[in-house]
Amino acid sequence: MSAVITIDNLGKLYHIGKRERQNETVFETLKTWAITPWQNFKNLRQLNQWPVDQVSENTIWALKNVSLQVQEGDILGIIGRNGAGKSTLLKILSRITRPTRGRIEIDGRISSLLEVGTGFHRDLTGRENIYLNGVLLGMKKHQVDKKFDEIVSFAQVEPFIDTPVKRYSSGMKVRLAFGVAAHLEPEILIVDEVLAVGDAAFQAKCLGKMSSVSKQGRTVIFVSHNMAAIRQLCSKAIVLRNGQLVAKGQTDEMIDWYLSSLDSSETGDGLETCPERLGNGRLRFTKVFLQDRTGTTIPQPISGDPLTLSFEFTARESLSQITFLATLYNQYGIPVTHFSVESSGQKYKIKQGSGRVNCHIPRLPLPLGRYRIDVAAFNEEGRLDSITGALHFNVNSSRFFPSLFVPSAKFSTALVDHQWEYQPQPGR
């Protein structure tokens, strides 16, 4: 297969706090240049002579030294934290913004879905926007005519197709935008996290369509924080960190690499100063950790062994009717199980000051993999505290089954005790 996208030493430098004035008409543009010739001359010199390797407190490299080839028919997932440079890369590929340096070669027509309503004119109807997007992709009217009914049916907006899109809900916009992007036969389809706007059924429908597009020999580039979707759809993946490409390879390997490279600070300690939390603060979690059957703190549990989840907290005052919750997610972001004190039919009354609650699990039923725990505490007045990703840990060994057999995490989210029995048919 030939490369449809070649990226060589790509970089994008932003000047923090600097905004460009956007003129609405040609007259306004000419007027601006006539009024401020000296300022325009200075700006041009700065743009042409700025040393691209220079970094100051007013600049940031959104992308730096990124080199990559994408082959025809690839479904490439792009993984990384917020601010890693994923959306910037897609905007450059979609020709929405220019790179500061580097080279990109694209062989094929690109259709992009980067945000709700991408490529739509809000005052035009859904029908008019479908044809407008077709023209922008270089298609003839009769070509769009052949796809029109299929697009409308996929987006489920038949009753509103002649309504201006400014009156569409976010879900309607993204359904129509994806229908247009996927059905107007682009050689390269670029999809950002925007699918999170749709409901579960539509997301599944979109994943199926992207898979179908790839089987037709077209290329898909997909960005998502949903590791399950990346794993389901993509054959290859890359990992971006701080604007740089740090790993590339098969999807499962890249997901494992990315998850295992999470900051060591995410260990459940030092939660007092954790900024990513919700609640009124009357109770605050300070530490989340794991203990084995002897009460010893452990970094990694063993599947099949007893385990205790311990949650330390401080309370500003005495509180009653407290519900403690914990949700366990696997490495693909899928919830595996949920723990709540309400399962034992009780709620707690706690005193002002420090305290701890323990959740005892007689036999940990997890396949090998990486996991995260979200914690929360509520009472009758609402949410006291909640933290997403309060603890991350790995399960690297298992004693769940007597044979020590461990099913792959690809096929199971939890292990269940079971026995097999063979019964031959009588007379045979």
ZATI-601124 format. One line per field, with one value per residue (C-alpha): x, y, z; residue number from 0; residue in one letter; chain. Coordinates in pm, whole numbers, plus 50000, padded with zeros to 5 digits. Layout:
<pts>
x <- c(X/...) .
y <- c(Y/...) .
z <- c(Z/...) .
nr <- c(NUM/...) .
rest <- c(a/...) .
kette <- c(A/...) .
</pts>
This chain:
<pts>
x <- c(50000/50111/50123/49828/49963/50330/50425/50787/50927/50596/50580/50320/50417/50155/50205/50011/49766/49806/49484/49439/49159/48924/48784/48442/48475/48742/48677/48745/49065/49190/49090/49285/49597/49563/49524/49806/50081/50368/50212/50145/50508/50626/50391/50514/50877/50799/50621/50898/51197/51075/51334/51118/51341/51312/51071/50971/50706/50476/50510/50420/50487/50154/50337/50711/50917/50628/50703/50459/50329/49967/49901/49596/49320/49468/49243/49477/49392/49555/49592/49704/49599/49426/49678/49895/49847/49586/49338/49615/49744/49396/49344/49670/49578/49237/49406/49227/49557/49909/50212/50499/50747/50769/50612/50284/50192/49832/49719/49339/49028/48984/48656/48681/48452/48636/48356/47978/47856/48192/48152/47790/47644/47402/47150/47128/46899/47022/46954/47149/47441/47465/47504/47740/47970/47957/48074/48357/48468/48473/48163/47906/47538/47437/47697/47550/47198/47292/47405/47142/46876/47140/47286/46946/46845/47174/47144/46775/46678/46417/46149/46398/46600/46457/46502/46804/47074/47092/46771/46920/47022/47386/47296/47118/47412/47668/47449/47412/47777/47898/47653/47788/48153/48124/47895/48039/48318/48631/48956/49053/48806/48920/48706/48776/48622/48300/48125/48092/47800/47586/47400/47533/47334/47456/47818/47796/47646/47933/48197/48035/48034/48400/48487/48290/48469/48805/48706/48642/49012/48973/49171/49032/49208/49025/49089/48914/48969/48752/49008/48736/48637/49001/49063/48745/48800/49170/49436/49722/49770/50012/50064/50122/50264/50338/50317/50559/50502/50636/50512/50349/50249/49963/49658/49660/50031/49988/49692/49889/50193/49989/49809/50128/50297/50049/50216/50338/50167/49837/49885/49609/49838/49818/49453/49410/49540/49385/49215/49002/48722/48360/48162/48090/48412/48255/48429/48744/48926/49297/49420/49301/49506/49495/49564/49615/49469/49729/49651/49974/49953/50025/50074/49942/49681/49666/49349/49175/49317/49129/49163/49065/49003/49075/48961/49098/48925/48890/48557/48516/48224/48022/47807/47537/47378/47700/47711/48058/48095/48372/48358/48621/48708/48929/49200/48949/48737/48461/48308/48372/48187/48050/48094/47853/47792/47423/47478/47507/47193/47367/47495/47759/47760/48108/48276/48470/48833/49010/48861/48880/48637/48732/48568/48654/48652/48674/48812/48928/48769/48980/49169/49518/49529/49534/49249/49134/48908/48675/48554/48266/48080/47723/47473/47121/47252/47427/47779/48044/48344/48423/48747/48787/49097/49168/49379/49539/49683/49783/49682/49981/49920/49626/49532/49162/49138/49310/49474/49618/49458/49387/49151/49262/49122/49017/48736/48636/48590/48551/48628/48348/48383/48261/48298/48273/48117/48110/47810/47824/47492/47356/47430/47731) .
y <- c(50000/50356/50638/50877/51109/51189/51415/51526/51721/51899/52181/52435/52732/52950/53296/53293/53579/53703/53727/53813/54049/53882/54115/54034/54194/54279/54650/54607/54419/54698/54960/54786/54769/55135/55263/55064/55013/55036/54784/54548/54579/54493/54197/54061/54092/53909/53629/53592/53630/53461/53196/52885/52710/52998/52939/53208/53254/53389/53092/52725/52437/52265/52020/51965/51737/51507/51266/50998/50805/50689/50414/50378/50191/50245/50323/50526/50615/50916/50889/51146/51364/51699/51945/51674/51822/51585/51847/52073/51789/51726/52097/52108/51795/51950/52273/52477/52610/52622/52457/52671/52436/52096/51932/51750/51559/51441/51220/51223/51421/51488/51516/51628/51623/51819/51987/52013/52169/52160/52297/52407/52750/52811/53004/52738/52437/52083/52011/52316/52232/51879/52018/52292/52033/51827/52125/52192/51830/51876/51667/51728/51780/51446/51273/51434/51344/50974/51001/51245/50999/50778/51078/51195/50845/50791/51125/51065/51427/51371/51596/51882/51860/52192/52369/52604/52418/52702/52552/52201/52054/51957/51593/51668/51873/51605/51334/51530/51638/51281/51160/51417/51351/50971/50936/51189/50944/51111/50921/51030/51070/51261/51237/51410/51348/51506/51166/51201/51438/51157/50891/50537/50397/50667/50626/50254/50343/50583/50327/50078/50332/50420/50051/50017/50318/50158/49826/50018/50108/50457/50595/50696/50904/50891/51085/50980/50950/50638/50357/50100/50280/50318/49949/49840/50051/50117/49881/50118/50403/50677/50846/51221/51386/51757/51800/51519/51175/50942/50599/50429/50072/49824/49958/49724/49786/50163/50168/49962/50187/50503/50382/50252/50588/50783/51005/50828/51103/50927/50678/50781/50993/51367/51395/51691/51924/51745/52018/51781/51719/51815/51868/52118/52033/51948/51614/51564/51246/51256/50910/50599/50279/49898/49644/49268/49012/49104/49477/49559/49839/49703/49876/49586/49331/48969/48852/48585/48710/48909/49286/49590/49932/50197/50559/50817/51153/51463/51618/51985/51898/51601/51458/51192/50970/50947/50724/50624/50508/50370/50273/50051/50103/49890/50019/50087/50314/50054/50032/49687/49714/49961/49959/50139/50122/50107/49749/49656/49856/50124/50480/50626/50894/51044/51283/51598/51530/51241/50902/50596/50358/50016/49812/49441/49224/48852/48749/48999/48894/49094/48982/49118/49485/49842/49986/50312/50390/50690/50777/50986/51067/51200/51283/51424/51770/51648/51570/51613/51514/51312/51246/51090/50871/50880/50565/50376/50026/49720/49357/49160/48815/48592/48303/48324/47982/47672/47609/47964/48017/48387/48489/48785/49123/49159/48910/48975/49260/49032/48673/48438/48104/47822/47448/47236/46892/46657/46423/46176/46087/45742/45462/45631) .
z <- c(50000/49929/50181/50152/50423/50478/50768/50799/51097/51154/51408/51519/51736/51904/52052/52377/52416/52060/51862/51500/51404/51158/50890/50752/50407/50150/50218/50590/50509/50279/50535/50808/50592/50491/50847/51007/50746/50994/51231/50944/50832/51184/51204/50870/50980/51300/51118/50859/51089/51409/51507/51519/51770/52015/52303/52550/52813/52540/52304/52310/52073/52019/51789/51750/51527/51433/51148/51035/50736/50706/50453/50231/50414/50761/51056/51273/51631/51795/52173/52426/52713/52678/52536/52379/52029/51886/51767/51638/51420/51280/51206/51014/50818/50743/50626/50891/51024/50880/51034/51158/50999/50840/50539/50475/50160/50122/49838/49838/49922/50296/50485/50848/51149/51415/51609/51613/51289/51111/50758/50807/50744/51028/50816/50546/50574/50624/50256/50140/50366/50227/49875/49995/50152/49837/49633/49880/49836/49457/49385/49114/49198/49048/49268/49582/49458/49469/49830/49957/50080/50241/50431/50555/50662/50846/51029/51116/51040/50767/50925/50966/50646/50519/50856/50906/51100/51354/51495/51521/51854/51906/51852/51524/51400/51473/51318/50996/50995/51033/50769/50524/50611/50584/50282/50034/49946/50083/50040/50394/50682/50992/51307/51640/51985/51856/51856/52234/52162/52022/52216/52256/51965/51727/51843/51762/51425/51353/51451/51216/50933/50985/50975/50653/50502/50580/50422/50100/50096/50236/50529/50869/51135/51467/51790/52110/52485/52473/52468/52402/52080/51972/52037/51857/51546/51491/51359/51441/51685/51782/52117/52146/52455/52489/52114/52030/51885/52153/52038/51739/51665/51698/51882/52183/52240/52218/52457/52709/52662/52707/53017/53179/53116/53326/53584/53894/54094/54021/54304/54540/54762/54806/54716/54953/54681/54384/54170/53959/54207/54264/54583/54860/55046/55381/55343/55133/55039/55126/55023/54841/54860/54844/55119/55109/55352/55621/55606/55423/55166/54818/54482/54272/54379/54268/54098/54305/54637/54902/54865/55069/54917/55180/55161/55406/55443/55657/55760/55854/56079/56203/55925/55903/55639/55437/55131/55009/54650/54431/54063/53902/53533/53312/53081/52803/53021/53063/53413/53557/53888/54141/54519/54756/55130/55041/54921/55290/55372/55573/55571/55800/56065/56097/56339/56259/56172/56000/55926/55706/55539/55406/55133/55163/54850/54940/54600/54335/54002/53755/53442/53387/53292/53417/53624/53776/54069/54095/54446/54579/54900/54929/55198/55197/55110/54795/54678/54945/54734/54422/54235/53891/53874/54247/54207/53918/53952/53752/53790/53662/53811/53894/54123/54040/53872/54020/53682/53691/53350/53286/53002/52796/52897/52533/52597/52958/53202/53505/53599/53709/53888/53666/53609/53295/53264/52969/52932/52642/52484/52583/52336/52179) .
nr <- c(0/1/2/3/4/5/6/7/8/9/10/11/12/13/14/15/16/17/18/19/20/21/22/23/24/25/26/27/28/29/30/31/32/33/34/35/36/37/38/39/40/41/42/43/44/45/46/47/48/49/50/51/52/53/54/55/56/57/58/59/60/61/62/63/64/65/66/67/68/69/70/71/72/73/74/75/76/77/78/79/80/81/82/83/84/85/86/87/88/89/90/91/92/93/94/95/96/97/98/99/100/101/102/103/104/105/106/107/108/109/110/111/112/113/114/115/116/117/118/119/120/121/122/123/124/125/126/127/128/129/130/131/132/133/134/135/136/137/138/139/140/141/142/143/144/145/146/147/148/149/150/151/152/153/154/155/156/157/158/159/160/161/162/163/164/165/166/167/168/169/170/171/172/173/174/175/176/177/178/179/180/181/182/183/184/185/186/187/188/189/190/191/192/193/194/195/196/197/198/199/200/201/202/203/204/205/206/207/208/209/210/211/212/213/214/215/216/217/218/219/220/221/222/223/224/225/226/227/228/229/230/231/232/233/234/235/236/237/238/239/240/241/242/243/244/245/246/247/248/249/250/251/252/253/254/255/256/257/258/259/260/261/262/263/264/265/266/267/268/269/270/271/272/273/274/275/276/277/278/279/280/281/282/283/284/285/286/287/288/289/290/291/292/293/294/295/296/297/298/299/300/301/302/303/304/305/306/307/308/309/310/311/312/313/314/315/316/317/318/319/320/321/322/323/324/325/326/327/328/329/330/331/332/333/334/335/336/337/338/339/340/341/342/343/344/345/346/347/348/349/350/351/352/353/354/355/356/357/358/359/360/361/362/363/364/365/366/367/368/369/370/371/372/373/374/375/376/377/378/379/380/381/382/383/384/385/386/387/388/389/390/391/392/393/394/395/396/397/398/399/400/401/402/403/404/405/406/407/408/409/410/411/412/413/414/415/416/417/418/419/420/421/422/423/424/425/426/427) .
rest <- c(m/s/a/v/i/t/i/d/n/l/g/k/l/y/h/i/g/k/r/e/r/q/n/e/t/v/f/e/t/l/k/t/w/a/i/t/p/w/q/n/f/k/n/l/r/q/l/n/q/w/p/v/d/q/v/s/e/n/t/i/w/a/l/k/n/v/s/l/q/v/q/e/g/d/i/l/g/i/i/g/r/n/g/a/g/k/s/t/l/l/k/i/l/s/r/i/t/r/p/t/r/g/r/i/e/i/d/g/r/i/s/s/l/l/e/v/g/t/g/f/h/r/d/l/t/g/r/e/n/i/y/l/n/g/v/l/l/g/m/k/k/h/q/v/d/k/k/f/d/e/i/v/s/f/a/q/v/e/p/f/i/d/t/p/v/k/r/y/s/s/g/m/k/v/r/l/a/f/g/v/a/a/h/l/e/p/e/i/l/i/v/d/e/v/l/a/v/g/d/a/a/f/q/a/k/c/l/g/k/m/s/s/v/s/k/q/g/r/t/v/i/f/v/s/h/n/m/a/a/i/r/q/l/c/s/k/a/i/v/l/r/n/g/q/l/v/a/k/g/q/t/d/e/m/i/d/w/y/l/s/s/l/d/s/s/e/t/g/d/g/l/e/t/c/p/e/r/l/g/n/g/r/l/r/f/t/k/v/f/l/q/d/r/t/g/t/t/i/p/q/p/i/s/g/d/p/l/t/l/s/f/e/f/t/a/r/e/s/l/s/q/i/t/f/l/a/t/l/y/n/q/y/g/i/p/v/t/h/f/s/v/e/s/s/g/q/k/y/k/i/k/q/g/s/g/r/v/n/c/h/i/p/r/l/p/l/p/l/g/r/y/r/i/d/v/a/a/f/n/e/e/g/r/l/d/s/i/t/g/a/l/h/f/n/v/n/s/s/r/f/f/p/s/l/f/v/p/s/a/k/f/s/t/a/l/v/d/h/q/w/e/y/q/p/q/p/g/r) .
kette <- c(A/A/A/A/A/A/A/A/A/A/A/A/A/A/A/A/A/A/A/A/A/A/A/A/A/A/A/A/A/A/A/A/A/A/A/A/A/A/A/A/A/A/A/A/A/A/A/A/A/A/A/A/A/A/A/A/A/A/A/A/A/A/A/A/A/A/A/A/A/A/A/A/A/A/A/A/A/A/A/A/A/A/A/A/A/A/A/A/A/A/A/A/A/A/A/A/A/A/A/A/A/A/A/A/A/A/A/A/A/A/A/A/A/A/A/A/A/A/A/A/A/A/A/A/A/A/A/A/A/A/A/A/A/A/A/A/A/A/A/A/A/A/A/A/A/A/A/A/A/A/A/A/A/A/A/A/A/A/A/A/A/A/A/A/A/A/A/A/A/A/A/A/A/A/A/A/A/A/A/A/A/A/A/A/A/A/A/A/A/A/A/A/A/A/A/A/A/A/A/A/A/A/A/A/A/A/A/A/A/A/A/A/A/A/A/A/A/A/A/A/A/A/A/A/A/A/A/A/A/A/A/A/A/A/A/A/A/A/A/A/A/A/A/A/A/A/A/A/A/A/A/A/A/A/A/A/A/A/A/A/A/A/A/A/A/A/A/A/A/A/A/A/A/A/A/A/A/A/A/A/A/A/A/A/A/A/A/A/A/A/A/A/A/A/A/A/A/A/A/A/A/A/A/A/A/A/A/A/A/A/A/A/A/A/A/A/A/A/A/A/A/A/A/A/A/A/A/A/A/A/A/A/A/A/A/A/A/A/A/A/A/A/A/A/A/A/A/A/A/A/A/A/A/A/A/A/A/A/A/A/A/A/A/A/A/A/A/A/A/A/A/A/A/A/A/A/A/A/A/A/A/A/A/A/A/A/A/A/A/A/A/A/A/A/A/A/A/A/A/A/A/A/A/A/A/A/A/A/A/A/A/A/A/A/A/A/A/A/A/A/A/A/A/A/A/A/A/A) .
</pts>
